[in-house]
Every structure is written in structure tokens, then in C-alpha cells.
Amino acid sequence: MTSSPTARVASPRRRALGSRLGERTFLAFLLLPGVVLLCAIVLYPLIRSLVSAFFEENLLYPGMEFVGFENIAAVLTDDFGRLVGQTLIFTVGATAFPFIIGLALALVLNQRFVGSRFLRGAFLIPWLIPGVVVSFLWMWIFDANYGVLNGILMSLGAIDSPIAWLFQTDTARTALIVAKTWNTFPWIMVMLLAALQTVPGELHEAAEMDGANSVRRFFAVTWPHIRGVAALVILLEFIWNFQHFDTIFVLTGGGPAGTTSTFATEVYDAAFKGYDLGHAGALGLLWMVLLTVLVVVYVWLSERGEKGVRR
């Protein structure tokens, strides 16, 4: 028997459908390990910690008791404003100073001179060192007994006796910002240097012919071309510093007397020193709300920048 025209037409369609189903199954198998790891390492701990915010739970005792919003209310009435303020002090300082240094170095290294390429690579070294190693390095520099900083200042006659930099409120905050600045400015420099490479040289030449000095050329020509990248760099760095942990934990542990503690160290202390998972979960929930606002702003700026590029 000869097959009908309808059967001959349907057969290729079935084969195409089977091929598509096979590709989808193959893609699903490829994605499955990543999805499982994401759920196990990220989603489950996140959901578990957020659920803890509504329960009274202690690491030393089994069981959970639902308490509603009591943990959140306790956090909001227990120096929450102080914690937000201290987190913002570190975040703003550790964002502003690396940006200023990174921008200045990017402007210098954007010029052609002997050794500029070598310096571009050399300045990346602080960024390549792991954060914990950087923290121990600066702990040694700021040490009151055998620190390099005290040794240099005493040899120059700037101070008469060693200063306990990490055990005084003002100097401890400054030390944290200095250490984080040293570790962070290279990537900001690289991002801004890449943006500077896109500025047309003809615009600088035209502005120079019109009599504009270097400062006026920067604000009239350079800054309008790189401000989009600069805004995203600042916002990204702000988000990362708002949740930064290792430098603060290693150098001061949130001290002295909790004056350098941030959301990151406070959640750690509540969960693993106070063993109060409910309090830690409430802190984490409020912390996540604040971070979500920053992420929304970042996404909005990113979409706005993409629209500007398309135009």
C-alpha cells in the first residue's frame, strides 16, 4: 500500500517535534546540576533564614516556636538606627575613596607615557589578593605593638608612642576604610579606564582649540561620556560594601564596643555567638529589604543606560 500525502507530510513534522523534545531534554539535563546546586546552596539557606525571623529558635536548644513579628519589632527597637548608620559610614567611605583614587589613576593611565602599560598591570595586584589575606596584611600594618605604621610614624617623630589603631573608635573606622580602599580601587580604575578609551579624541582636540583647559575638558567632554559607567560602578560598589564582611570581621570583629559592626557582622554575632537564630533571621530580613532597594536602583540604571546606548 502506498502512504497517503497526509501521512508523508505528518512524518517530517513528527520527526521535527521529536528532535525539539530531544534538545529540550538534553538542555534540561545540562541545567539540572546547576539548578540543584542553586537550590541547595542559595535558595534553601535564604528561605530557611527568612523563616527563622518569625520563630523563636536557638542553636543550643531544639524546637521552634512561632512568635510572628516579635523578632522584627525587637530588632527595630534595639539600636537598629545605630546599626544602619554604622553600615552606611563604612559603605560610603569604602565606596567614595576607592572611586576617587580609581578615577584619578584611570585619567593618568589613559595618557600615553613610558611604563603606562606596566603600571596598569601592577595596580591590579591589590585586587587580585583575596580579601582575607588583605585583611591580615592590614592587621599587621595597624598592629599597636609591631605594626609598620606605628614604626614609620615614630621614626619620623610624628607620634611619641604606639597607637592602637584598631581599638579606638575613630581610627578603627578609618583603618577599615583604608584597607578596603586599597583592595578595591584597582577594579574601579579598570572599569573607568575602559570607559575613557571610548571617549573620541576629536572632541578633546576641538575643546583644546577652543581654549578649554584640562579641567574644563574633563567636565565638558570626558565626564558626560563616562558618567553612566561611573554611576553603575559606584552603585555596584555601594551594594557590595553594604554586605561586606571579611575585612570588618578580621580587623575589628565589629569592635571596639560594637562601634564598627555592620549588618554582616551583627548577623554573624547573633547566630553564631548569641545562638539566636530568630534575631539573626530578623536582622537578615531587614538587611535584605534594604539591599533589594539598592538592587532595584541598579537594575533601573542599567536599563536606562542600555536605552541610552540604543538611541
C-alpha positions as CSV (number, residue, x, y, z in Angstrom):
1,M,0.0,0.0,0.0
2,T,1.2,3.5,-0.7
3,S,1.2,6.1,2.1
4,S,-1.2,9.0,1.8
5,P,0.1,12.5,1.2
6,T,-1.2,13.5,4.7
7,A,1.0,10.8,6.3
8,R,4.0,11.8,4.2
9,V,3.6,15.4,5.4
10,A,3.0,14.5,9.0
11,S,6.1,12.3,9.3
12,P,8.6,15.1,8.9
13,R,6.6,17.1,11.4
14,R,6.7,14.3,13.9
15,R,10.5,14.0,13.4
16,A,11.0,17.7,13.9
17,L,8.8,17.7,17.1
18,G,10.8,14.7,18.4
19,S,14.0,16.4,17.7
20,R,12.9,19.5,19.5
21,L,11.8,17.4,22.5
22,G,15.2,15.7,22.5
23,E,17.0,19.0,22.5
24,R,14.9,20.3,25.4
25,T,15.5,17.2,27.4
26,F,19.2,17.5,26.8
27,L,19.2,21.1,27.8
28,A,17.2,20.2,30.9
29,F,19.8,17.6,31.9
30,L,22.6,20.2,31.4
31,L,20.8,22.8,33.6
32,L,19.7,20.3,36.3
33,P,23.0,20.2,38.3
34,G,23.2,24.0,38.4
35,V,19.6,24.3,39.5
36,V,20.1,21.7,42.2
37,L,23.2,23.5,43.5
38,L,21.5,26.9,43.4
39,C,18.5,25.5,45.4
40,A,20.8,23.7,47.9
41,I,23.4,26.4,48.4
42,V,21.4,29.6,47.9
43,L,17.7,29.3,47.9
44,Y,17.2,26.9,50.8
45,P,19.5,28.7,53.2
46,L,17.9,32.0,52.2
47,I,14.4,30.8,52.7
48,R,15.4,29.0,55.9
49,S,16.9,32.1,57.4
50,L,14.0,34.3,56.5
51,V,11.6,31.8,58.1
52,S,13.6,31.9,61.3
53,A,12.8,35.6,61.6
54,F,9.2,34.6,62.6
55,F,10.2,31.9,65.1
56,E,12.0,31.8,68.5
57,E,14.8,29.4,67.7
58,N,18.1,28.8,69.4
59,L,21.1,26.7,68.2
60,L,21.6,25.2,71.7
61,Y,18.0,24.0,72.1
62,P,15.9,22.0,69.7
63,G,12.5,23.1,68.5
64,M,10.9,26.3,67.1
65,E,8.1,28.5,68.5
66,F,6.2,30.8,66.2
67,V,6.3,34.4,67.5
68,G,5.2,36.4,64.5
69,F,6.8,39.8,64.1
70,E,8.2,39.9,67.6
71,N,11.8,39.4,66.4
72,I,11.5,42.1,63.8
73,A,10.0,44.5,66.3
74,A,12.8,43.7,68.7
75,V,15.4,44.5,66.1
76,L,13.8,47.7,65.1
77,T,13.7,49.0,68.7
78,D,17.1,47.7,69.6
79,D,19.7,50.2,68.1
80,F,18.6,49.5,64.6
81,G,19.3,53.1,63.6
82,R,22.8,52.8,65.0
83,L,23.5,49.7,63.0
84,V,22.2,51.3,59.8
85,G,24.3,54.4,60.5
86,Q,27.5,52.4,61.1
87,T,26.9,50.3,58.0
88,L,26.4,53.4,55.9
89,I,29.6,55.1,57.3
90,F,31.6,52.1,56.2
91,T,29.8,51.7,52.9
92,V,30.0,55.4,51.9
93,G,33.7,55.7,52.9
94,A,34.7,52.4,51.3
95,T,32.9,53.5,48.1
96,A,33.9,57.1,47.8
97,F,37.6,56.9,48.4
98,P,38.3,53.9,46.0
99,F,36.3,55.7,43.3
100,I,38.3,58.9,43.7
101,I,41.6,57.1,43.6
102,G,40.4,54.8,40.8
103,L,39.2,57.8,38.7
104,A,42.5,59.7,39.2
105,L,44.6,56.7,38.2
106,A,42.4,56.0,35.2
107,L,42.9,59.5,34.0
108,V,46.6,59.3,34.4
109,L,47.0,55.9,32.9
110,N,44.8,56.9,29.9
111,Q,47.7,59.0,28.8
112,R,50.5,57.5,26.7
113,F,53.8,57.5,28.5
114,V,56.7,55.1,29.1
115,G,55.6,52.4,31.6
116,S,51.9,53.1,31.4
117,R,51.1,49.5,30.4
118,F,53.3,48.1,33.2
119,L,51.5,50.3,35.8
120,R,48.1,49.2,34.6
121,G,49.1,45.6,35.4
122,A,50.9,46.5,38.6
123,F,48.0,48.4,40.1
124,L,45.8,45.3,39.7
125,I,47.8,43.4,42.4
126,P,45.8,44.6,45.4
127,W,42.6,43.5,43.7
128,L,44.0,40.0,42.9
129,I,44.8,39.3,46.5
130,P,42.0,37.5,48.5
131,G,40.1,39.7,50.9
132,V,41.0,37.7,54.0
133,V,44.7,37.9,53.1
134,V,44.4,41.7,52.5
135,S,42.7,42.0,56.0
136,F,45.6,40.1,57.7
137,L,48.1,42.3,55.9
138,W,46.5,45.5,57.1
139,M,46.1,44.0,60.6
140,W,49.9,43.6,60.7
141,I,50.3,47.2,59.4
142,F,47.9,48.7,62.1
143,D,49.1,46.5,64.9
144,A,49.8,48.5,68.1
145,N,52.9,46.5,69.2
146,Y,54.8,45.7,66.0
147,G,52.8,47.4,63.2
148,V,54.6,49.0,60.3
149,L,52.5,52.2,60.5
150,N,53.5,52.9,64.1
151,G,57.1,52.2,63.3
152,I,57.2,54.7,60.4
153,L,55.4,57.4,62.3
154,M,57.6,57.1,65.4
155,S,60.8,57.1,63.3
156,L,59.6,60.3,61.6
157,G,58.7,61.8,65.0
158,A,55.0,62.2,64.2
159,I,54.0,60.2,67.3
160,D,55.7,59.6,70.6
161,S,54.1,56.2,71.5
162,P,52.4,53.5,69.6
163,I,48.7,54.0,68.7
164,A,46.2,51.1,69.0
165,W,44.6,51.9,65.6
166,L,42.1,49.0,65.7
167,F,41.0,49.6,69.3
168,Q,39.9,53.2,69.1
169,T,36.5,54.1,67.5
170,D,37.6,56.8,65.0
171,T,40.8,55.2,64.0
172,A,39.2,51.7,63.7
173,R,36.7,53.0,61.2
174,T,39.4,54.8,59.3
175,A,41.5,51.7,59.2
176,L,38.7,49.6,57.8
177,I,38.0,52.1,55.0
178,V,41.7,52.3,54.2
179,A,42.1,48.6,54.0
180,K,39.0,48.2,51.8
181,T,40.1,51.1,49.6
182,W,43.4,49.5,48.9
183,N,41.8,46.3,48.0
184,T,39.0,47.8,45.8
185,F,40.4,50.8,43.8
186,P,42.0,48.7,41.0
187,W,38.8,47.3,39.6
188,I,37.2,50.7,39.6
189,M,40.3,52.0,37.9
190,V,40.0,49.3,35.2
191,M,36.3,50.0,34.6
192,L,36.8,53.7,34.3
193,L,39.9,53.3,32.2
194,A,37.9,51.2,29.8
195,A,35.2,53.9,29.6
196,L,37.8,56.5,29.0
197,Q,39.1,54.6,26.0
198,T,35.7,55.2,24.3
199,V,35.9,59.0,24.5
200,P,36.6,60.3,21.0
201,G,39.9,62.1,20.8
202,E,38.5,64.6,18.3
203,L,36.3,66.1,21.0
204,H,39.3,66.8,23.2
205,E,41.1,68.4,20.3
206,A,38.2,70.6,19.4
207,A,37.8,71.7,23.1
208,E,41.5,72.4,23.3
209,M,41.4,74.5,20.2
210,D,38.5,76.5,21.8
211,G,40.8,77.3,24.7
212,A,39.4,74.9,27.3
213,N,41.9,73.8,29.9
214,S,42.2,70.2,31.2
215,V,39.7,70.8,34.0
216,R,37.1,72.2,31.6
217,R,37.7,69.4,29.1
218,F,37.1,66.8,31.8
219,F,33.7,68.2,32.8
220,A,32.6,69.2,29.3
221,V,33.9,66.2,27.3
222,T,35.2,63.3,29.4
223,W,32.6,63.2,32.3
224,P,29.5,63.1,30.1
225,H,30.9,60.1,28.2
226,I,31.8,58.1,31.3
227,R,29.2,59.1,33.9
228,G,27.0,56.2,33.0
229,V,29.7,53.7,33.7
230,A,30.7,55.7,36.8
231,A,27.2,55.6,38.2
232,L,27.0,51.8,37.8
233,V,30.4,51.3,39.3
234,I,29.5,53.4,42.3
235,L,26.2,51.7,42.8
236,L,27.7,48.2,42.5
237,E,30.5,49.0,44.9
238,F,27.9,50.5,47.3
239,I,25.9,47.3,47.2
240,W,29.0,45.1,47.8
241,N,30.2,47.2,50.6
242,F,26.8,47.3,52.2
243,Q,27.1,43.5,52.6
244,H,30.9,43.3,53.2
245,F,32.1,41.0,55.9
246,D,35.6,39.7,55.8
247,T,37.6,42.9,56.3
248,I,35.5,44.0,59.2
249,F,35.5,40.6,60.8
250,V,39.2,40.1,60.6
251,L,40.4,43.6,61.5
252,T,38.0,44.6,64.3
253,G,35.3,42.0,64.6
254,G,32.8,44.8,64.9
255,G,34.7,46.4,67.8
256,P,35.7,48.4,69.8
257,A,32.4,48.0,71.8
258,G,30.4,47.3,68.6
259,T,31.2,50.7,67.0
260,T,32.3,49.3,63.7
261,S,29.7,46.5,63.5
262,T,27.6,46.3,60.4
263,F,24.7,44.2,59.3
264,A,27.0,41.4,58.2
265,T,28.9,41.1,61.4
266,E,25.8,41.6,63.5
267,V,24.0,38.7,61.8
268,Y,27.1,36.5,62.4
269,D,27.3,37.5,66.0
270,A,23.6,36.9,66.6
271,A,23.6,33.5,65.0
272,F,27.0,32.0,66.0
273,K,27.9,33.9,69.2
274,G,24.5,34.5,70.7
275,Y,23.0,31.4,69.1
276,D,19.7,33.3,68.5
277,L,18.6,32.3,65.0
278,G,15.4,34.3,65.3
279,H,17.2,37.5,66.0
280,A,19.7,36.8,63.2
281,G,16.9,36.0,60.8
282,A,15.1,39.2,61.6
283,L,18.3,41.2,61.0
284,G,18.8,39.3,57.7
285,L,15.3,40.0,56.6
286,L,15.6,43.8,57.2
287,W,19.0,43.7,55.6
288,M,17.7,42.0,52.5
289,V,14.9,44.6,52.2
290,L,17.5,47.4,52.2
291,L,19.6,45.6,49.7
292,T,16.6,44.9,47.5
293,V,16.0,48.7,47.2
294,L,19.6,49.1,46.0
295,V,19.3,46.3,43.5
296,V,16.2,47.8,42.1
297,V,18.0,51.1,41.6
298,Y,20.9,49.3,39.9
299,V,18.6,47.5,37.5
300,W,16.8,50.7,36.7
301,L,20.1,52.5,36.0
302,S,21.3,49.5,33.9
303,E,18.1,49.5,31.8
304,R,18.3,53.3,31.4
305,G,21.9,53.0,30.3
306,E,21.0,50.3,27.7
307,K,18.2,52.5,26.3
308,G,20.6,55.4,26.0
309,V,23.1,53.2,24.1
310,R,20.4,52.0,21.7
311,R,19.3,55.6,20.9
